[in-house]
């Protein structure tokens, strides 16, 4: 069975009601849906992982508003292309929508070229990015755009897409498809709808050679995908698989695998700031206080990469990757803030205890703000036991030191200070 148009393109939604996921933005009564239905949308940036529908949502918006729709890819377009779109949009009544995929790859001058047209309403910009726009989009442009965060598709979303894909493939040919197991397909997709459709299409094409009664299970999915990985990755999603392999190798303390995946990215011309930023996050998330110097080195790496670029920055990236991979590991700081956020979500805004409130006025002092606060440096060893948490959550422990040399020392120190209070 062969197809000229990819399944993912055939099944691309045409309306918001057909659109999968992002209910917080485009569900009934949601903020973006209301803006679209009012016909008055701001320039915006869609930030989210690959395959969650950023391009599709931009197209649906243009269709609903009946506005001319221009699209550029930041990988292959430059200032000249932007200026041409703006010139074309100027002669259109009501302005046009310009969608820029991977807008984080536009440099400052390319982003600057958009400012005037966005400001005057000649174009309504919709940018799509997998990177944090705070880092990658210049402040003047970011201030003119509303940032919407698109979330990963969940298991229910992906299962529903699989059913749509199966139905479409059966309708196109004399095939009967049964999805007996879907775990491997869901895992391979990584939450990416396009990957999911590509994988399903590849499996069905491979299995249809043997029979028109196709049973899809985890075993044949693994076999076919591994054998045809390059074909399956035709839309370029390998980029995300390799950065994932790189980060997992660093986390797994394997400097050799880390440098191999780094070399793959360097040879492919990956943005070195993207690699350095990922290492900066890992230095805190996965190493943390087991080796605080890791964060300092990762930050220095990021600054160096911004200053020198390729080809020399590959050496700095390699040095940092090897150091991070070879370092002691701890995710205790990451887990501490995660646990604290969970409790905040459950308990709400508990009042700050009076004795640790700020008391800038005499009235505040009179009603007890700051009263009985004990200044730690007035006591031996710069410590005296006080209560710093709200009454309702006294004694809650969020930070559990990791089992490594540095954090074991921290555990001993905290135990000495707090005795049995937090169970250190």
Secondary structure, DSSP 8 states (H G I E B T S, - for coil): ---SS-HHHHT---SGGG--S-HHHHSTT-HHHHHHHHT----EEEE--TTSSHHHHHHHHHHHHT-EEEEEETTT--HHHHHHHHHHHHTSTT-EEEEEETGGGS-HHHHHHHHHHHHHTSEEEEEEESS-HHHHS-HHHHTTSEEEE-----HHHHHHHHHHHHHHHHHHTT-EEEES--HHHHHHHTT-HHHHHHHHHHHHHHHHTT-SEEEE-HHHHHHHHHHTHHHHTTTSTHHHHHHHHHHHHHHTT-HHHHHHHHHHHHHTT--HHHHHHHHHHHIIIIIGGG-THHHHHHHHHHHHHHHH-TTTHHHHHHHHHHHHHHS----HHHHHHHHHHHHHHHH-S----GGGS---SHHHHHTTTTTT---GGGSGGG------S-GGGTT-------SSHHHHHHHHHHHHHHTTSS--
